[in-house]
Amino acid sequence: MTSKLALVTATLIIAGSAAAAKTRLLVNCFWPSSHFACSEVLPAWIEEVERVTEGRVTGIIPPKSVAPPPEQMAAVEKGIVDVAVMFNGFFGDTVQGPKVAMQPFVAIRDAETMSKALWATNQEYFADEITSVKLLSQFVISPGELYSQTDTPITTLDDLVSRKMWVLPGPLAAITKKLGTGVVSTPAVKSNEIISRGVVDGHLGLDPQAVEAFQLLPYTKSTTRLSQPIYATSFSVFANTDTWAEISAEDQDAIMSVSGGVLGAAFGRRWDAGAAQGEAAYEGAGLAVVEADPAFEEALMEASSFVTEGWLKAAGDAGIDAQGALDFYRSQLDGAMN
């Protein structure tokens, strides 16, 4: 009986240890719960994490974001959540690398390709830049476009300067402010509050899926399509370092095998599908597409050059081979398109 009791006790201890070794990740998503980032991409990633760790690491997404978009990193650092996604512009000056994908007139209309290119550039040039959290992935979404809310499309620099515009925070806000445009800048998820109330008469920086998802089609009359997109937004996915340290090295490697460029490509691919769906909704909403005049595009390029010049210096001061990273990122896009 004694040996049997000892065996049962040992079995219970082992089972208890195995149960204790399991890690459940609280994965925050700041977009609305119905947004595909929250309802499709992150849940699919959690399923992959559970699969490759054989259930030792699981995850759950709260029904509502625990923090506003700019506070995602703080929420992870404080351990309020284990994993989160944040717009790279919210890092401020402390993180420069992923802004390589956010330079004016670098983007292409292919978020999957841009996301793969960004992660490849990260691994080559700034893999160790972020240290207060564990970086899991970086990705790029469909490029932002230029929209008019009046019957007159925005086709010249004078048109743009004469408008009051909602503009995505970051480089686009800096460019339009320098031009003299009246700018209202908020996180994308807050754009409807400004645009639907008629506070502005144009907007810059949202991609077609966001215009549809944030229910802005009724307030938007036209879009001016540049041959080279002016701007794309990049994001980072990261985990709390203490939580990450609790996971075995074997499971860490397994998780990274479905994160990194794999997760980035999944985000980009879904954004591409959303952008296509958004563009398909233009006609039914009566939204006109106006091809940009080359002179307007050239003027915008010249007006925005200071952003890249500033980033090259800032990234260089941070110890990154900035020109090398920018050239490498562009070469990844060129190679994919050719």
C-alpha positions in Angstrom: 0.0 0.0 0.0 2.9 2.3 0.9 4.5 1.9 -2.5 1.2 2.5 -4.2 0.5 5.6 -2.2 4.0 6.9 -3.0 3.3 6.3 -6.7 0.0 8.1 -6.6 1.6 11.0 -4.7 4.4 11.2 -7.2 2.0 11.1 -10.1 -0.1 13.9 -8.6 3.1 16.0 -8.1 4.2 15.5 -11.7 0.7 16.3 -13.0 0.5 19.4 -10.8 3.9 20.5 -12.1 2.9 20.0 -15.7 -0.3 22.0 -15.1 1.7 24.7 -13.4 4.1 24.8 -16.4 1.3 25.9 -18.7 1.3 29.5 -19.7 -1.9 31.4 -20.8 -1.2 34.6 -22.7 -3.5 37.6 -22.3 -3.3 39.0 -25.9 -4.6 42.5 -26.2 -6.2 43.9 -29.4 -6.9 47.7 -29.5 -9.0 47.5 -32.6 -12.7 47.0 -32.2 -13.5 43.3 -31.4 -15.1 42.9 -34.8 -12.0 44.0 -36.6 -10.2 41.1 -38.4 -7.0 41.8 -36.4 -9.0 40.8 -33.3 -11.4 38.3 -34.7 -9.2 36.5 -37.3 -5.4 37.2 -37.3 -4.6 37.1 -33.6 -6.9 34.2 -32.8 -5.3 32.2 -35.7 -1.9 33.0 -34.2 -3.0 31.9 -30.8 -4.2 28.6 -32.3 -0.8 28.2 -33.9 1.0 28.9 -30.7 -1.1 26.3 -28.9 -0.4 23.8 -31.7 3.4 24.2 -31.9 3.7 24.1 -28.1 1.4 21.1 -27.8 -0.9 23.1 -25.5 1.7 24.3 -23.1 1.2 27.9 -24.1 -2.4 29.1 -24.8 -3.9 32.5 -25.2 -7.0 34.5 -24.8 -8.1 38.0 -26.2 -10.0 40.3 -23.9 -13.4 41.4 -25.3 -12.3 45.0 -25.1 -8.9 46.6 -25.2 -7.4 47.2 -21.7 -5.6 50.4 -22.9 -5.8 53.1 -25.6 -3.7 52.6 -28.7 -0.7 54.7 -27.5 -0.5 52.7 -24.2 -0.1 49.2 -25.6 3.6 48.9 -24.7 3.1 50.3 -21.2 0.3 47.8 -20.6 2.7 44.9 -21.6 5.6 46.3 -19.6 3.5 46.6 -16.5 2.1 43.1 -16.9 -1.5 44.2 -17.4 -1.5 42.0 -20.5 1.1 39.6 -21.9 1.0 40.4 -25.6 -0.1 43.5 -27.5 0.2 45.2 -30.9 1.2 48.9 -31.3 1.6 51.4 -34.1 5.4 52.0 -34.3 4.9 55.8 -34.4 3.9 55.5 -30.7 7.4 54.5 -29.7 8.4 58.1 -30.2 12.1 58.6 -30.6 13.1 55.6 -28.6 12.6 53.1 -31.5 13.7 54.1 -35.0 14.2 50.8 -37.0 10.6 49.9 -38.0 10.0 53.4 -39.2 12.0 52.4 -42.3 8.7 51.2 -43.7 7.0 54.5 -42.8 9.1 56.8 -44.9 7.3 58.8 -47.6 6.9 57.3 -51.0 8.5 54.0 -50.1 5.3 51.9 -49.8 3.7 49.7 -52.4 0.1 48.5 -52.5 1.0 45.1 -51.2 0.9 44.8 -47.4 2.0 41.2 -47.3 5.2 41.9 -49.3 5.9 45.0 -47.2 5.5 43.0 -44.0 7.9 40.3 -45.1 10.3 43.0 -46.1 10.1 44.8 -42.8 10.8 41.6 -40.8 13.7 40.7 -43.0 15.1 44.3 -42.6 14.6 44.0 -38.8 16.6 40.8 -38.6 19.4 42.3 -40.8 19.7 45.8 -39.3 17.8 46.3 -36.0 16.9 43.0 -34.4 18.1 44.0 -30.9 16.7 47.6 -30.9 13.7 46.9 -28.6 14.7 45.5 -25.2 12.0 46.3 -22.6 9.7 43.8 -24.2 10.2 40.7 -26.3 9.6 41.5 -29.9 7.5 38.9 -31.6 6.8 40.4 -35.0 6.5 43.6 -37.1 4.2 44.2 -40.0 3.0 46.9 -42.5 -0.6 47.5 -43.4 -2.1 48.8 -46.7 -0.9 52.3 -47.6 -2.9 55.3 -46.5 -4.6 57.3 -49.2 -5.7 60.9 -49.8 -9.5 61.6 -49.6 -11.7 64.7 -50.1 -15.0 65.2 -48.1 -16.1 67.9 -50.4 -17.2 67.8 -54.1 -13.8 69.1 -55.1 -11.0 66.5 -55.3 -7.6 67.3 -53.8 -5.4 67.5 -56.9 -2.8 70.2 -56.1 -0.6 71.2 -53.3 -2.7 74.4 -53.0 -5.8 72.2 -52.6 -4.2 70.3 -49.8 -2.9 73.4 -48.0 -6.3 75.1 -48.2 -8.1 72.2 -46.4 -8.6 71.3 -42.8 -7.6 67.6 -42.8 -7.7 64.7 -40.4 -4.3 63.2 -40.7 -2.8 60.0 -39.2 -0.2 60.9 -36.5 3.5 60.6 -37.3 5.2 61.6 -40.6 2.0 62.5 -42.4 1.0 64.9 -39.7 4.5 66.4 -39.8 4.4 66.8 -43.6 0.9 68.4 -43.8 1.6 70.7 -40.8 4.9 71.9 -42.5 2.9 72.6 -45.7 0.6 74.8 -43.7 -2.5 72.6 -43.8 -4.9 72.7 -40.9 -4.4 69.4 -39.2 -6.4 67.3 -36.7 -4.5 64.2 -35.8 -5.8 61.3 -33.8 -5.3 57.5 -33.7 -7.1 55.9 -36.7 -9.7 54.2 -34.4 -10.8 57.7 -33.4 -11.0 59.1 -36.9 -14.8 58.7 -37.2 -15.4 61.0 -34.3 -13.7 63.8 -36.2 -14.6 63.0 -39.8 -18.3 62.2 -39.3 -18.9 65.5 -37.5 -17.6 67.6 -40.4 -14.8 69.0 -38.3 -12.5 68.5 -41.3 -13.1 68.5 -45.1 -10.5 65.8 -46.1 -8.5 63.0 -44.6 -5.0 61.5 -45.2 -3.5 58.2 -44.0 -6.4 55.7 -43.9 -6.3 52.8 -46.2 -9.5 51.7 -48.1 -10.4 49.0 -45.6 -10.2 51.5 -42.7 -12.4 53.9 -44.6 -15.0 51.2 -44.9 -14.4 49.7 -41.4 -14.6 53.0 -39.6 -17.8 53.8 -41.6 -16.4 56.9 -43.4 -17.7 56.2 -46.9 -20.8 58.3 -46.3 -18.6 61.3 -45.6 -16.0 60.8 -48.3 -16.6 62.1 -51.9 -13.3 61.2 -53.7 -9.8 59.8 -53.4 -6.8 61.0 -55.2 -4.7 58.0 -56.2 -1.0 58.6 -56.3 1.0 56.2 -58.6 3.4 55.7 -55.6 1.6 55.6 -52.3 2.7 58.4 -50.0 2.8 56.4 -46.8 2.2 53.1 -45.0 1.9 52.3 -41.3 4.0 49.7 -39.5 3.2 47.9 -36.2 5.0 45.8 -33.7 3.8 42.8 -31.8 5.5 42.2 -28.4 5.3 40.2 -25.2 6.1 40.9 -21.5 9.7 39.8 -20.8 8.8 38.1 -17.5 6.0 36.1 -19.1 8.4 35.2 -22.0 11.0 34.0 -19.5 8.5 31.6 -18.0 8.2 29.8 -21.3 10.8 27.0 -22.0 13.5 27.7 -24.6 12.0 24.9 -26.8 8.5 26.5 -26.7 10.0 30.0 -27.3 11.6 28.7 -30.5 8.3 27.1 -31.5 6.4 30.3 -30.9 8.9 32.3 -32.9 8.5 29.8 -35.8 4.9 31.0 -36.2 5.6 34.6 -35.3 8.2 36.9 -36.9 7.7 37.1 -40.7 5.0 34.4 -40.6 2.7 36.4 -38.4 3.7 39.7 -40.1 2.7 38.2 -43.5 -0.6 37.0 -42.1 -1.4 40.5 -40.9 -0.4 42.0 -44.3 -2.3 39.4 -46.3 -5.5 40.1 -44.4 -5.0 43.8 -44.8 -4.6 43.4 -48.5 -7.9 41.5 -48.6 -9.5 44.3 -46.6 -8.2 47.0 -48.8 -9.5 45.2 -51.9 -12.9 44.9 -50.2 -12.8 48.6 -49.3 -12.0 49.7 -52.8 -14.8 47.5 -54.2 -17.2 49.5 -52.0 -16.2 52.9 -53.5 -18.5 52.7 -56.5 -21.6 51.8 -54.5 -20.9 54.7 -52.1 -20.4 57.1 -55.0 -16.8 57.7 -54.1 -14.8 58.9 -57.2 -11.2 57.8 -57.9 -9.1 60.6 -59.4 -5.6 59.8 -60.8 -3.0 62.2 -59.3 -1.3 64.6 -61.6 2.5 63.8 -61.8 3.3 67.4 -60.9 1.2 67.1 -57.7 2.9 63.8 -56.8 6.4 65.4 -57.4 5.5 68.4 -55.3 4.4 66.0 -52.4 7.7 64.1 -52.7 9.7 67.3 -52.5 7.6 68.5 -49.6 8.1 65.3 -47.6 11.8 64.7 -48.2 12.6 66.2 -44.8 11.0 63.3 -43.1 13.4 60.7 -44.5 16.3 63.1 -44.0 15.4 63.4 -40.3 14.8 59.6 -39.9 18.2 58.8 -41.5 19.9 61.0 -38.9 17.8 59.8 -36.0 18.3 56.1 -36.9 22.0 56.7 -37.5 22.4 58.3 -34.1 20.7 55.3 -32.6 23.4 53.1 -34.1 21.4 51.7 -37.1 22.9 51.7 -40.6 19.9 53.7 -41.7 20.7 54.1 -45.4 21.6 50.5 -45.6 18.3 49.5 -43.9 16.3 51.8 -46.2 18.1 50.4 -49.3 17.6 46.9 -48.2 13.9 47.4 -47.5 13.4 48.9 -50.9 15.3 46.1 -52.5 13.0 43.5 -50.8 10.0 45.3 -52.3 11.6 45.7 -55.7 12.6 42.0 -55.7 9.1 40.9 -54.9 7.5 43.1 -57.5 9.9 42.1 -60.4 
